[in-house]
């Protein structure tokens, strides 16, 4: 049975590019092309988990960096 691919809203690209925006753009572009995460990973020579990290967890890295910056400025 074929998987249904949900196309997310396009990310705002008029702001400075950060890891969260990059991950959102990769997900948006993959979805608009009708490619599953598994197939995109295979096309890139990555594991499914690595492709997931690029799309979703990039935002976590960006948030962690911002949190670290706030913590450093507080002390």
Predicted model as a PDB file, atoms N, CA, C, CB and O in Angstrom, pLDDT in the B-factor column:
MODEL        1                                                                  
ATOM      1  N   UNK A   1       0.833  -1.179   0.000  1.00 59.00           N  
ATOM      2  CA  UNK A   1       0.000   0.000   0.000  1.00 59.00           C  
ATOM      3  C   UNK A   1       0.884   1.252   0.000  1.00 59.00           C  
ATOM      4  CB  UNK A   1      -0.951  -0.007   1.215  1.00 59.00           C  
ATOM      5  O   UNK A   1       1.829   1.344   0.784  1.00 59.00           O  
ATOM      6  N   UNK A   2       0.589   2.182  -0.849  1.00 69.00           N  
ATOM      7  CA  UNK A   2       1.387   3.407  -0.967  1.00 69.00           C  
ATOM      8  C   UNK A   2       1.128   4.330   0.214  1.00 69.00           C  
ATOM      9  CB  UNK A   2       1.072   4.134  -2.287  1.00 69.00           C  
ATOM     10  O   UNK A   2       0.011   4.421   0.722  1.00 69.00           O  
ATOM     11  N   UNK A   3       2.168   5.002   0.632  1.00 77.00           N  
ATOM     12  CA  UNK A   3       2.042   5.952   1.729  1.00 77.00           C  
ATOM     13  C   UNK A   3       1.540   7.282   1.201  1.00 77.00           C  
ATOM     14  CB  UNK A   3       3.385   6.133   2.458  1.00 77.00           C  
ATOM     15  O   UNK A   3       1.869   7.693   0.089  1.00 77.00           O  
ATOM     16  N   UNK A   4       0.733   7.950   2.025  1.00 82.00           N  
ATOM     17  CA  UNK A   4       0.262   9.278   1.691  1.00 82.00           C  
ATOM     18  C   UNK A   4       1.283  10.290   2.197  1.00 82.00           C  
ATOM     19  CB  UNK A   4      -1.147   9.546   2.296  1.00 82.00           C  
ATOM     20  O   UNK A   4       1.707  10.230   3.351  1.00 82.00           O  
ATOM     21  N   UNK A   5       1.667  11.198   1.350  1.00 83.00           N  
ATOM     22  CA  UNK A   5       2.646  12.213   1.718  1.00 83.00           C  
ATOM     23  C   UNK A   5       1.914  13.526   1.930  1.00 83.00           C  
ATOM     24  CB  UNK A   5       3.754  12.358   0.632  1.00 83.00           C  
ATOM     25  O   UNK A   5       1.244  14.031   1.030  1.00 83.00           O  
ATOM     26  N   UNK A   6       2.050  14.073   3.134  1.00 84.00           N  
ATOM     27  CA  UNK A   6       1.431  15.347   3.467  1.00 84.00           C  
ATOM     28  C   UNK A   6       2.428  16.461   3.192  1.00 84.00           C  
ATOM     29  CB  UNK A   6       0.961  15.374   4.945  1.00 84.00           C  
ATOM     30  O   UNK A   6       3.561  16.431   3.673  1.00 84.00           O  
ATOM     31  N   UNK A   7       1.997  17.433   2.421  1.00 84.00           N  
ATOM     32  CA  UNK A   7       2.878  18.557   2.081  1.00 84.00           C  
ATOM     33  C   UNK A   7       2.695  19.639   3.143  1.00 84.00           C  
ATOM     34  CB  UNK A   7       2.566  19.119   0.638  1.00 84.00           C  
ATOM     35  O   UNK A   7       1.591  20.154   3.318  1.00 84.00           O  
ATOM     36  N   UNK A   8       3.774  19.988   3.855  1.00 82.00           N  
ATOM     37  CA  UNK A   8       3.673  21.039   4.870  1.00 82.00           C  
ATOM     38  C   UNK A   8       3.657  22.422   4.232  1.00 82.00           C  
ATOM     39  CB  UNK A   8       4.833  20.935   5.863  1.00 82.00           C  
ATOM     40  O   UNK A   8       3.882  22.568   3.030  1.00 82.00           O  
ATOM     41  N   UNK A   9       3.390  23.422   5.042  1.00 84.00           N  
ATOM     42  CA  UNK A   9       3.459  24.801   4.567  1.00 84.00           C  
ATOM     43  C   UNK A   9       4.910  25.120   4.200  1.00 84.00           C  
ATOM     44  CB  UNK A   9       2.920  25.799   5.649  1.00 84.00           C  
ATOM     45  O   UNK A   9       5.828  24.651   4.873  1.00 84.00           O  
ATOM     46  N   UNK A  10       5.132  25.906   3.151  1.00 84.00           N  
ATOM     47  CA  UNK A  10       6.513  26.259   2.801  1.00 84.00           C  
ATOM     48  C   UNK A  10       7.126  27.129   3.891  1.00 84.00           C  
ATOM     49  CB  UNK A  10       6.563  26.990   1.439  1.00 84.00           C  
ATOM     50  O   UNK A  10       6.442  27.968   4.477  1.00 84.00           O  
ATOM     51  N   UNK A  11       8.415  26.933   4.163  1.00 82.00           N  
ATOM     52  CA  UNK A  11       9.073  27.760   5.178  1.00 82.00           C  
ATOM     53  C   UNK A  11       9.290  29.186   4.671  1.00 82.00           C  
ATOM     54  CB  UNK A  11      10.417  27.135   5.588  1.00 82.00           C  
ATOM     55  O   UNK A  11       9.331  29.431   3.465  1.00 82.00           O  
ATOM     56  N   UNK A  12       9.427  30.108   5.601  1.00 82.00           N  
ATOM     57  CA  UNK A  12       9.715  31.500   5.260  1.00 82.00           C  
ATOM     58  C   UNK A  12      11.189  31.607   4.891  1.00 82.00           C  
ATOM     59  CB  UNK A  12       9.360  32.464   6.443  1.00 82.00           C  
ATOM     60  O   UNK A  12      12.057  31.400   5.739  1.00 82.00           O  
ATOM     61  N   UNK A  13      11.473  31.922   3.655  1.00 82.00           N  
ATOM     62  CA  UNK A  13      12.856  32.002   3.196  1.00 82.00           C  
ATOM     63  C   UNK A  13      13.368  33.436   3.087  1.00 82.00           C  
ATOM     64  CB  UNK A  13      12.987  31.322   1.864  1.00 82.00           C  
ATOM     65  O   UNK A  13      14.483  33.663   2.616  1.00 82.00           O  
ATOM     66  N   UNK A  14      12.558  34.403   3.519  1.00 85.00           N  
ATOM     67  CA  UNK A  14      13.005  35.792   3.459  1.00 85.00           C  
ATOM     68  C   UNK A  14      13.832  36.193   4.676  1.00 85.00           C  
ATOM     69  CB  UNK A  14      11.813  36.710   3.331  1.00 85.00           C  
ATOM     70  O   UNK A  14      14.455  37.255   4.682  1.00 85.00           O  
ATOM     71  N   UNK A  15      13.839  35.346   5.705  1.00 76.00           N  
ATOM     72  CA  UNK A  15      14.641  35.596   6.903  1.00 76.00           C  
ATOM     73  C   UNK A  15      16.013  34.937   6.735  1.00 76.00           C  
ATOM     74  CB  UNK A  15      13.918  35.057   8.182  1.00 76.00           C  
ATOM     75  O   UNK A  15      16.205  34.132   5.824  1.00 76.00           O  
ATOM     76  N   UNK A  16      16.967  35.274   7.608  1.00 79.00           N  
ATOM     77  CA  UNK A  16      18.269  34.602   7.542  1.00 79.00           C  
ATOM     78  C   UNK A  16      18.103  33.081   7.684  1.00 79.00           C  
ATOM     79  CB  UNK A  16      19.215  35.143   8.646  1.00 79.00           C  
ATOM     80  O   UNK A  16      17.281  32.606   8.467  1.00 79.00           O  
ATOM     81  N   UNK A  17      18.877  32.353   6.932  1.00 78.00           N  
ATOM     82  CA  UNK A  17      18.783  30.894   6.929  1.00 78.00           C  
ATOM     83  C   UNK A  17      19.433  30.323   8.185  1.00 78.00           C  
ATOM     84  CB  UNK A  17      19.446  30.307   5.665  1.00 78.00           C  
ATOM     85  O   UNK A  17      20.577  30.646   8.505  1.00 78.00           O  
ATOM     86  N   UNK A  18      18.697  29.477   8.887  1.00 78.00           N  
ATOM     87  CA  UNK A  18      19.237  28.776  10.041  1.00 78.00           C  
ATOM     88  C   UNK A  18      18.935  27.286   9.864  1.00 78.00           C  
ATOM     89  CB  UNK A  18      18.633  29.330  11.386  1.00 78.00           C  
ATOM     90  O   UNK A  18      18.302  26.892   8.884  1.00 78.00           O  
ATOM     91  N   UNK A  19      19.381  26.474  10.795  1.00 76.00           N  
ATOM     92  CA  UNK A  19      19.217  25.022  10.655  1.00 76.00           C  
ATOM     93  C   UNK A  19      17.748  24.603  10.642  1.00 76.00           C  
ATOM     94  CB  UNK A  19      19.942  24.305  11.784  1.00 76.00           C  
ATOM     95  O   UNK A  19      17.377  23.676   9.922  1.00 76.00           O  
ATOM     96  N   UNK A  20      16.918  25.272  11.425  1.00 78.00           N  
ATOM     97  CA  UNK A  20      15.494  24.926  11.462  1.00 78.00           C  
ATOM     98  C   UNK A  20      14.836  25.202  10.116  1.00 78.00           C  
ATOM     99  CB  UNK A  20      14.776  25.711  12.572  1.00 78.00           C  
ATOM    100  O   UNK A  20      14.047  24.393   9.628  1.00 78.00           O  
ATOM    101  N   UNK A  21      15.162  26.343   9.518  1.00 83.00           N  
ATOM    102  CA  UNK A  21      14.591  26.693   8.219  1.00 83.00           C  
ATOM    103  C   UNK A  21      15.101  25.754   7.133  1.00 83.00           C  
ATOM    104  CB  UNK A  21      14.923  28.147   7.859  1.00 83.00           C  
ATOM    105  O   UNK A  21      14.347  25.355   6.245  1.00 83.00           O  
ATOM    106  N   UNK A  22      16.363  25.406   7.204  1.00 84.00           N  
ATOM    107  CA  UNK A  22      16.930  24.479   6.236  1.00 84.00           C  
ATOM    108  C   UNK A  22      16.233  23.125   6.311  1.00 84.00           C  
ATOM    109  CB  UNK A  22      18.433  24.315   6.471  1.00 84.00           C  
ATOM    110  O   UNK A  22      15.868  22.556   5.282  1.00 84.00           O  
ATOM    111  N   UNK A  23      16.047  22.612   7.516  1.00 84.00           N  
ATOM    112  CA  UNK A  23      15.347  21.335   7.683  1.00 84.00           C  
ATOM    113  C   UNK A  23      13.918  21.395   7.173  1.00 84.00           C  
ATOM    114  CB  UNK A  23      15.348  20.925   9.140  1.00 84.00           C  
ATOM    115  O   UNK A  23      13.441  20.456   6.536  1.00 84.00           O  
ATOM    116  N   UNK A  24      13.226  22.514   7.456  1.00 86.00           N  
ATOM    117  CA  UNK A  24      11.851  22.682   6.983  1.00 86.00           C  
ATOM    118  C   UNK A  24      11.799  22.747   5.462  1.00 86.00           C  
ATOM    119  CB  UNK A  24      11.228  23.947   7.585  1.00 86.00           C  
ATOM    120  O   UNK A  24      10.876  22.213   4.847  1.00 86.00           O  
ATOM    121  N   UNK A  25      12.787  23.399   4.854  1.00 88.00           N  
ATOM    122  CA  UNK A  25      12.819  23.488   3.397  1.00 88.00           C  
ATOM    123  C   UNK A  25      13.058  22.113   2.763  1.00 88.00           C  
ATOM    124  CB  UNK A  25      13.908  24.473   2.949  1.00 88.00           C  
ATOM    125  O   UNK A  25      12.418  21.763   1.772  1.00 88.00           O  
ATOM    126  N   UNK A  26      13.974  21.343   3.334  1.00 89.00           N  
ATOM    127  CA  UNK A  26      14.246  19.995   2.817  1.00 89.00           C  
ATOM    128  C   UNK A  26      12.977  19.156   2.891  1.00 89.00           C  
ATOM    129  CB  UNK A  26      15.397  19.312   3.611  1.00 89.00           C  
ATOM    130  O   UNK A  26      12.641  18.460   1.933  1.00 89.00           O  
ATOM    131  N   UNK A  27      12.273  19.213   4.009  1.00 89.00           N  
ATOM    132  CA  UNK A  27      11.026  18.447   4.162  1.00 89.00           C  
ATOM    133  C   UNK A  27       9.970  18.927   3.168  1.00 89.00           C  
ATOM    134  CB  UNK A  27      10.489  18.569   5.606  1.00 89.00           C  
ATOM    135  O   UNK A  27       9.301  18.113   2.530  1.00 89.00           O  
ATOM    136  N   UNK A  28       9.819  20.242   3.036  1.00 92.00           N  
ATOM    137  CA  UNK A  28       8.842  20.801   2.112  1.00 92.00           C  
ATOM    138  C   UNK A  28       9.131  20.364   0.677  1.00 92.00           C  
ATOM    139  CB  UNK A  28       8.834  22.329   2.209  1.00 92.00           C  
ATOM    140  O   UNK A  28       8.232  19.917  -0.035  1.00 92.00           O  
ATOM    141  N   UNK A  29      10.379  20.493   0.262  1.00 92.00           N  
ATOM    142  CA  UNK A  29      10.743  20.150  -1.116  1.00 92.00           C  
ATOM    143  C   UNK A  29      10.541  18.659  -1.381  1.00 92.00           C  
ATOM    144  CB  UNK A  29      12.202  20.544  -1.398  1.00 92.00           C  
ATOM    145  O   UNK A  29      10.017  18.280  -2.429  1.00 92.00           O  
ATOM    146  N   UNK A  30      10.956  17.812  -0.435  1.00 92.00           N  
ATOM    147  CA  UNK A  30      10.778  16.365  -0.589  1.00 92.00           C  
ATOM    148  C   UNK A  30       9.297  16.026  -0.717  1.00 92.00           C  
ATOM    149  CB  UNK A  30      11.401  15.607   0.605  1.00 92.00           C  
ATOM    150  O   UNK A  30       8.905  15.215  -1.556  1.00 92.00           O  
ATOM    151  N   UNK A  31       8.483  16.654   0.123  1.00 92.00           N  
ATOM    152  CA  UNK A  31       7.050  16.369   0.112  1.00 92.00           C  
ATOM    153  C   UNK A  31       6.383  16.823  -1.179  1.00 92.00           C  
ATOM    154  CB  UNK A  31       6.378  17.035   1.294  1.00 92.00           C  
ATOM    155  O   UNK A  31       5.534  16.118  -1.723  1.00 92.00           O  
ATOM    156  N   UNK A  32       6.766  17.998  -1.670  1.00 94.00           N  
ATOM    157  CA  UNK A  32       6.152  18.484  -2.911  1.00 94.00           C  
ATOM    158  C   UNK A  32       6.533  17.606  -4.104  1.00 94.00           C  
ATOM    159  CB  UNK A  32       6.571  19.937  -3.177  1.00 94.00           C  
ATOM    160  O   UNK A  32       5.788  17.524  -5.081  1.00 94.00           O  
ATOM    161  N   UNK A  33       7.681  16.959  -4.024  1.00 94.00           N  
ATOM    162  CA  UNK A  33       8.093  16.047  -5.092  1.00 94.00           C  
ATOM    163  C   UNK A  33       7.471  14.661  -4.946  1.00 94.00           C  
ATOM    164  CB  UNK A  33       9.602  15.926  -5.115  1.00 94.00           C  
ATOM    165  O   UNK A  33       7.614  13.815  -5.829  1.00 94.00           O  
ATOM    166  N   UNK A  34       6.778  14.431  -3.826  1.00 94.00           N  
ATOM    167  CA  UNK A  34       6.113  13.150  -3.606  1.00 94.00           C  
ATOM    168  C   UNK A  34       7.066  12.033  -3.212  1.00 94.00           C  
ATOM    169  CB  UNK A  34       5.371  12.751  -4.838  1.00 94.00           C  
ATOM    170  O   UNK A  34       6.796  10.861  -3.477  1.00 94.00           O  
ATOM    171  N   UNK A  35       8.174  12.387  -2.583  1.00 94.00           N  
ATOM    172  CA  UNK A  35       9.183  11.399  -2.195  1.00 94.00           C  
ATOM    173  C   UNK A  35       9.051  11.114  -0.700  1.00 94.00           C  
ATOM    174  CB  UNK A  35      10.622  11.902  -2.539  1.00 94.00           C  
ATOM    175  O   UNK A  35       8.994  12.041   0.109  1.00 94.00           O  
ATOM    176  N   UNK A  36       9.003   9.847  -0.337  1.00 93.00           N  
ATOM    177  CA  UNK A  36       8.938   9.485   1.072  1.00 93.00           C  
ATOM    178  C   UNK A  36      10.297   9.714   1.722  1.00 93.00           C  
ATOM    179  CB  UNK A  36       8.492   8.014   1.244  1.00 93.00           C  
ATOM    180  O   UNK A  36      11.319   9.817   1.043  1.00 93.00           O  
ATOM    181  N   UNK A  37      10.289   9.791   3.036  1.00 91.00           N  
ATOM    182  CA  UNK A  37      11.534   9.966   3.775  1.00 91.00           C  
ATOM    183  C   UNK A  37      12.489   8.808   3.502  1.00 91.00           C  
ATOM    184  CB  UNK A  37      11.254  10.082   5.281  1.00 91.00           C  
ATOM    185  O   UNK A  37      13.693   9.017   3.351  1.00 91.00           O  
ATOM    186  N   UNK A  38      11.959   7.598   3.439  1.00 93.00           N  
ATOM    187  CA  UNK A  38      12.778   6.419   3.177  1.00 93.00           C  
ATOM    188  C   UNK A  38      13.448   6.498   1.807  1.00 93.00           C  
ATOM    189  CB  UNK A  38      11.928   5.154   3.272  1.00 93.00           C  
ATOM    190  O   UNK A  38      14.636   6.208   1.673  1.00 93.00           O  
ATOM    191  N   UNK A  39      12.683   6.890   0.796  1.00 94.00           N  
ATOM    192  CA  UNK A  39      13.237   6.997  -0.557  1.00 94.00           C  
ATOM    193  C   UNK A  39      14.239   8.145  -0.667  1.00 94.00           C  
ATOM    194  CB  UNK A  39      12.112   7.192  -1.576  1.00 94.00           C  
ATOM    195  O   UNK A  39      15.260   8.018  -1.343  1.00 94.00           O  
ATOM    196  N   UNK A  40      13.950   9.257  -0.007  1.00 92.00           N  
ATOM    197  CA  UNK A  40      14.891  10.382  -0.023  1.00 92.00           C  
ATOM    198  C   UNK A  40      16.205   9.979   0.626  1.00 92.00           C  
ATOM    199  CB  UNK A  40      14.294  11.608   0.700  1.00 92.00           C  
ATOM    200  O   UNK A  40      17.278  10.334   0.140  1.00 92.00           O  
ATOM    201  N   UNK A  41      16.122   9.241   1.719  1.00 93.00           N  
ATOM    202  CA  UNK A  41      17.333   8.776   2.401  1.00 93.00           C  
ATOM    203  C   UNK A  41      18.141   7.869   1.478  1.00 93.00           C  
ATOM    204  CB  UNK A  41      16.974   8.032   3.709  1.00 93.00           C  
ATOM    205  O   UNK A  41      19.363   7.988   1.390  1.00 93.00           O  
ATOM    206  N   UNK A  42      17.456   6.972   0.801  1.00 95.00           N  
ATOM    207  CA  UNK A  42      18.145   6.053  -0.103  1.00 95.00           C  
ATOM    208  C   UNK A  42      18.800   6.803  -1.264  1.00 95.00           C  
ATOM    209  CB  UNK A  42      17.163   5.004  -0.641  1.00 95.00           C  
ATOM    210  O   UNK A  42      19.914   6.471  -1.670  1.00 95.00           O  
ATOM    211  N   UNK A  43      18.113   7.809  -1.793  1.00 93.00           N  
ATOM    212  CA  UNK A  43      18.672   8.590  -2.888  1.00 93.00           C  
ATOM    213  C   UNK A  43      19.920   9.359  -2.460  1.00 93.00           C  
ATOM    214  CB  UNK A  43      17.629   9.554  -3.424  1.00 93.00           C  
ATOM    215  O   UNK A  43      20.819   9.587  -3.270  1.00 93.00           O  
ATOM    216  N   UNK A  44      19.977   9.759  -1.195  1.00 89.00           N  
ATOM    217  CA  UNK A  44      21.123  10.511  -0.673  1.00 89.00           C  
ATOM    218  C   UNK A  44      22.215   9.618  -0.118  1.00 89.00           C  
ATOM    219  CB  UNK A  44      20.667  11.459   0.399  1.00 89.00           C  
ATOM    220  O   UNK A  44      23.298  10.092   0.228  1.00 89.00           O  
ATOM    221  N   UNK A  45      21.929   8.311  -0.030  1.00 93.00           N  
ATOM    222  CA  UNK A  45      22.908   7.391   0.552  1.00 93.00           C  
ATOM    223  C   UNK A  45      22.966   7.503   2.061  1.00 93.00           C  
ATOM    224  CB  UNK A  45      24.279   7.649  -0.028  1.00 93.00           C  
ATOM    225  O   UNK A  45      24.008   7.256   2.669  1.00 93.00           O  
ATOM    226  N   UNK A  46      21.844   7.877   2.671  1.00 90.00           N  
ATOM    227  CA  UNK A  46      21.752   8.023   4.118  1.00 90.00           C  
ATOM    228  C   UNK A  46      20.801   6.985   4.701  1.00 90.00           C  
ATOM    229  CB  UNK A  46      21.288   9.438   4.487  1.00 90.00           C  
ATOM    230  O   UNK A  46      19.998   6.385   3.987  1.00 90.00           O  
ATOM    231  N   UNK A  47      20.908   6.787   5.996  1.00 91.00           N  
ATOM    232  CA  UNK A  47      19.907   5.973   6.679  1.00 91.00           C  
ATOM    233  C   UNK A  47      18.653   6.826   6.838  1.00 91.00           C  
ATOM    234  CB  UNK A  47      20.432   5.456   8.072  1.00 91.00           C  
ATOM    235  O   UNK A  47      18.707   8.050   6.717  1.00 91.00           O  
ATOM    236  N   UNK A  48      17.525   6.174   7.110  1.00 91.00           N  
ATOM    237  CA  UNK A  48      16.286   6.907   7.345  1.00 91.00           C  
ATOM    238  C   UNK A  48      16.457   7.824   8.555  1.00 91.00           C  
ATOM    239  CB  UNK A  48      15.098   5.930   7.559  1.00 91.00           C  
ATOM    240  O   UNK A  48      15.962   8.951   8.563  1.00 91.00           O  
ATOM    241  N   UNK A  49      17.150   7.340   9.559  1.00 88.00           N  
ATOM    242  CA  UNK A  49      17.367   8.128  10.770  1.00 88.00           C  
ATOM    243  C   UNK A  49      18.180   9.397  10.465  1.00 88.00           C  
ATOM    244  CB  UNK A  49      18.084   7.278  11.836  1.00 88.00           C  
ATOM    245  O   UNK A  49      17.874  10.470  10.985  1.00 88.00           O  
ATOM    246  N   UNK A  50      19.196   9.273   9.639  1.00 86.00           N  
ATOM    247  CA  UNK A  50      20.014  10.441   9.289  1.00 86.00           C  
ATOM    248  C   UNK A  50      19.191  11.466   8.513  1.00 86.00           C  
ATOM    249  CB  UNK A  50      21.242  10.013   8.462  1.00 86.00           C  
ATOM    250  O   UNK A  50      19.320  12.667   8.751  1.00 86.00           O  
ATOM    251  N   UNK A  51      18.351  11.012   7.595  1.00 88.00           N  
ATOM    252  CA  UNK A  51      17.496  11.927   6.845  1.00 88.00           C  
ATOM    253  C   UNK A  51      16.512  12.618   7.785  1.00 88.00           C  
ATOM    254  CB  UNK A  51      16.739  11.174   5.731  1.00 88.00           C  
ATOM    255  O   UNK A  51      16.217  13.802   7.619  1.00 88.00           O  
ATOM    256  N   UNK A  52      16.008  11.885   8.763  1.00 87.00           N  
ATOM    257  CA  UNK A  52      15.099  12.450   9.757  1.00 87.00           C  
ATOM    258  C   UNK A  52      15.795  13.557  10.555  1.00 87.00           C  
ATOM    259  CB  UNK A  52      14.586  11.346  10.707  1.00 87.00           C  
ATOM    260  O   UNK A  52      15.202  14.600  10.829  1.00 87.00           O  
ATOM    261  N   UNK A  53      17.043  13.323  10.918  1.00 84.00           N  
ATOM    262  CA  UNK A  53      17.816  14.313  11.679  1.00 84.00           C  
ATOM    263  C   UNK A  53      17.945  15.608  10.871  1.00 84.00           C  
ATOM    264  CB  UNK A  53      19.227  13.754  12.039  1.00 84.00           C  
ATOM    265  O   UNK A  53      17.798  16.701  11.418  1.00 84.00           O  
ATOM    266  N   UNK A  54      18.215  15.484   9.589  1.00 82.00           N  
ATOM    267  CA  UNK A  54      18.350  16.668   8.744  1.00 82.00           C  
ATOM    268  C   UNK A  54      17.046  17.461   8.736  1.00 82.00           C  
ATOM    269  CB  UNK A  54      18.747  16.270   7.306  1.00 82.00           C  
ATOM    270  O   UNK A  54      17.067  18.686   8.853  1.00 82.00           O  
ATOM    271  N   UNK A  55      15.929  16.784   8.603  1.00 84.00           N  
ATOM    272  CA  UNK A  55      14.635  17.456   8.492  1.00 84.00           C  
ATOM    273  C   UNK A  55      14.089  17.964   9.813  1.00 84.00           C  
ATOM    274  CB  UNK A  55      13.645  16.532   7.885  1.00 84.00           C  
ATOM    275  O   UNK A  55      13.625  19.102   9.890  1.00 84.00           O  
ATOM    276  N   UNK A  56      14.135  17.159  10.834  1.00 80.00           N  
ATOM    277  CA  UNK A  56      13.445  17.498  12.078  1.00 80.00           C  
ATOM    278  C   UNK A  56      14.369  17.968  13.199  1.00 80.00           C  
ATOM    279  CB  UNK A  56      12.672  16.316  12.551  1.00 80.00           C  
ATOM    280  O   UNK A  56      14.070  18.946  13.884  1.00 80.00           O  
ATOM    281  N   UNK A  57      15.459  17.290  13.381  1.00 66.00           N  
ATOM    282  CA  UNK A  57      16.308  17.561  14.531  1.00 66.00           C  
ATOM    283  C   UNK A  57      17.230  18.743  14.318  1.00 66.00           C  
ATOM    284  CB  UNK A  57      17.118  16.352  14.859  1.00 66.00           C  
ATOM    285  O   UNK A  57      17.860  19.211  15.266  1.00 66.00           O  
ATOM    286  N   UNK A  58      17.322  19.229  13.109  1.00 61.00           N  
ATOM    287  CA  UNK A  58      18.121  20.424  12.878  1.00 61.00           C  
ATOM    288  C   UNK A  58      17.574  21.571  13.713  1.00 61.00           C  
ATOM    289  CB  UNK A  58      18.134  20.799  11.379  1.00 61.00           C  
ATOM    290  O   UNK A  58      18.336  22.409  14.196  1.00 61.00           O  
ATOM    291  N   UNK A  59      16.272  21.612  13.884  1.00 61.00           N  
ATOM    292  CA  UNK A  59      15.651  22.654  14.706  1.00 61.00           C  
ATOM    293  C   UNK A  59      16.074  22.522  16.161  1.00 61.00           C  
ATOM    294  CB  UNK A  59      14.124  22.589  14.596  1.00 61.00           C  
ATOM    295  O   UNK A  59      16.236  23.530  16.849  1.00 61.00           O  
ATOM    296  N   UNK A  60      16.253  21.310  16.634  1.00 69.00           N  
ATOM    297  CA  UNK A  60      16.674  21.087  18.013  1.00 69.00           C  
ATOM    298  C   UNK A  60      18.073  21.649  18.220  1.00 69.00           C  
ATOM    299  CB  UNK A  60      16.635  19.583  18.365  1.00 69.00           C  
ATOM    300  O   UNK A  60      18.335  22.286  19.240  1.00 69.00           O  
ATOM    301  N   UNK A  61      18.968  21.426  17.276  1.00 67.00           N  
ATOM    302  CA  UNK A  61      20.319  21.972  17.387  1.00 67.00           C  
ATOM    303  C   UNK A  61      20.302  23.493  17.446  1.00 67.00           C  
ATOM    304  CB  UNK A  61      21.177  21.508  16.216  1.00 67.00           C  
ATOM    305  O   UNK A  61      21.039  24.105  18.219  1.00 67.00           O  
ATOM    306  N   UNK A  62      19.458  24.091  16.625  1.00 66.00           N  
ATOM    307  CA  UNK A  62      19.349  25.548  16.604  1.00 66.00           C  
ATOM    308  C   UNK A  62      18.825  26.059  17.946  1.00 66.00           C  
ATOM    309  CB  UNK A  62      18.426  26.008  15.453  1.00 66.00           C  
ATOM    310  O   UNK A  62      19.333  27.051  18.469  1.00 66.00           O  
ATOM    311  N   UNK A  63      17.822  25.397  18.501  1.00 70.00           N  
ATOM    312  CA  UNK A  63      17.271  25.813  19.789  1.00 70.00           C  
ATOM    313  C   UNK A  63      18.297  25.631  20.902  1.00 70.00           C  
ATOM    314  CB  UNK A  63      15.997  25.020  20.109  1.00 70.00           C  
ATOM    315  O   UNK A  63      18.386  26.465  21.802  1.00 70.00           O  
ATOM    316  N   UNK A  64      19.065  24.560  20.851  1.00 73.00           N  
ATOM    317  CA  UNK A  64      20.096  24.322  21.861  1.00 73.00           C  
ATOM    318  C   UNK A  64      21.158  25.408  21.818  1.00 73.00           C  
ATOM    319  CB  UNK A  64      20.740  22.948  21.658  1.00 73.00           C  
ATOM    320  O   UNK A  64      21.628  25.858  22.863  1.00 73.00           O  
ATOM    321  N   UNK A  65      21.536  25.828  20.629  1.00 73.00           N  
ATOM    322  CA  UNK A  65      22.528  26.892  20.489  1.00 73.00           C  
ATOM    323  C   UNK A  65      21.986  28.200  21.053  1.00 73.00           C  
ATOM    324  CB  UNK A  65      22.928  27.071  19.014  1.00 73.00           C  
ATOM    325  O   UNK A  65      22.716  28.943  21.710  1.00 73.00           O  
ATOM    326  N   UNK A  66      20.710  28.487  20.800  1.00 75.00           N  
ATOM    327  CA  UNK A  66      20.109  29.703  21.326  1.00 75.00           C  
ATOM    328  C   UNK A  66      20.018  29.648  22.849  1.00 75.00           C  
ATOM    329  CB  UNK A  66      18.721  29.919  20.718  1.00 75.00           C  
ATOM    330  O   UNK A  66      20.259  30.654  23.517  1.00 75.00           O  
ATOM    331  N   UNK A  67      19.677  28.499  23.400  1.00 78.00           N  
ATOM    332  CA  UNK A  67      19.592  28.333  24.843  1.00 78.00           C  
ATOM    333  C   UNK A  67      20.961  28.509  25.486  1.00 78.00           C  
ATOM    334  CB  UNK A  67      19.014  26.960  25.191  1.00 78.00           C  
ATOM    335  O   UNK A  67      21.085  29.133  26.540  1.00 78.00           O  
ATOM    336  N   UNK A  68      21.976  27.962  24.852  1.00 80.00           N  
ATOM    337  CA  UNK A  68      23.338  28.116  25.364  1.00 80.00           C  
ATOM    338  C   UNK A  68      23.753  29.588  25.358  1.00 80.00           C  
ATOM    339  CB  UNK A  68      24.327  27.280  24.528  1.00 80.00           C  
ATOM    340  O   UNK A  68      24.395  30.056  26.298  1.00 80.00           O  
ATOM    341  N   UNK A  69      23.389  30.311  24.310  1.00 81.00           N  
ATOM    342  CA  UNK A  69      23.713  31.724  24.222  1.00 81.00           C  
ATOM    343  C   UNK A  69      23.025  32.517  25.348  1.00 81.00           C  
ATOM    344  CB  UNK A  69      23.301  32.276  22.847  1.00 81.00           C  
ATOM    345  O   UNK A  69      23.636  33.392  25.961  1.00 81.00           O  
ATOM    346  N   UNK A  70      21.763  32.203  25.607  1.00 81.00           N  
ATOM    347  CA  UNK A  70      21.030  32.873  26.677  1.00 81.00           C  
ATOM    348  C   UNK A  70      21.672  32.556  28.028  1.00 81.00           C  
ATOM    349  CB  UNK A  70      19.541  32.446  26.669  1.00 81.00           C  
ATOM    350  O   UNK A  70      21.830  33.446  28.865  1.00 81.00           O  
ATOM    351  N   UNK A  71      22.039  31.302  28.239  1.00 82.00           N  
ATOM    352  CA  UNK A  71      22.656  30.901  29.499  1.00 82.00           C  
ATOM    353  C   UNK A  71      23.989  31.615  29.717  1.00 82.00           C  
ATOM    354  CB  UNK A  71      22.861  29.385  29.528  1.00 82.00           C  
ATOM    355  O   UNK A  71      24.296  32.026  30.836  1.00 82.00           O  
ATOM    356  N   UNK A  72      24.766  31.762  28.676  1.00 83.00           N  
ATOM    357  CA  UNK A  72      26.066  32.441  28.808  1.00 83.00           C  
ATOM    358  C   UNK A  72      25.878  33.924  29.114  1.00 83.00           C  
ATOM    359  CB  UNK A  72      26.900  32.271  27.520  1.00 83.00           C  
ATOM    360  O   UNK A  72      26.644  34.496  29.890  1.00 83.00           O  
ATOM    361  N   UNK A  73      24.880  34.542  28.521  1.00 84.00           N  
ATOM    362  CA  UNK A  73      24.660  35.973  28.762  1.00 84.00           C  
ATOM    363  C   UNK A  73      24.109  36.229  30.155  1.00 84.00           C  
ATOM    364  CB  UNK A  73      23.706  36.546  27.719  1.00 84.00           C  
ATOM    365  O   UNK A  73      24.225  37.344  30.665  1.00 84.00           O  
ATOM    366  N   UNK A  74      23.511  35.219  30.783  1.00 74.00           N  
ATOM    367  CA  UNK A  74      22.938  35.379  32.121  1.00 74.00           C  
ATOM    368  C   UNK A  74      23.993  35.352  33.207  1.00 74.00           C  
ATOM    369  CB  UNK A  74      21.919  34.300  32.383  1.00 74.00           C  
ATOM    370  O   UNK A  74      23.746  35.807  34.324  1.00 74.00           O  
ATOM    371  N   UNK A  75      25.171  34.824  32.893  1.00 68.00           N  
ATOM    372  CA  UNK A  75      26.214  34.687  33.944  1.00 68.00           C  
ATOM    373  C   UNK A  75      27.380  35.562  33.663  1.00 68.00           C  
ATOM    374  CB  UNK A  75      26.689  33.252  34.069  1.00 68.00           C  
ATOM    375  O   UNK A  75      28.341  35.576  34.433  1.00 68.00           O  
TER     376      UNK A  75                                                      
ENDMDL                                                                          
END                                                                             
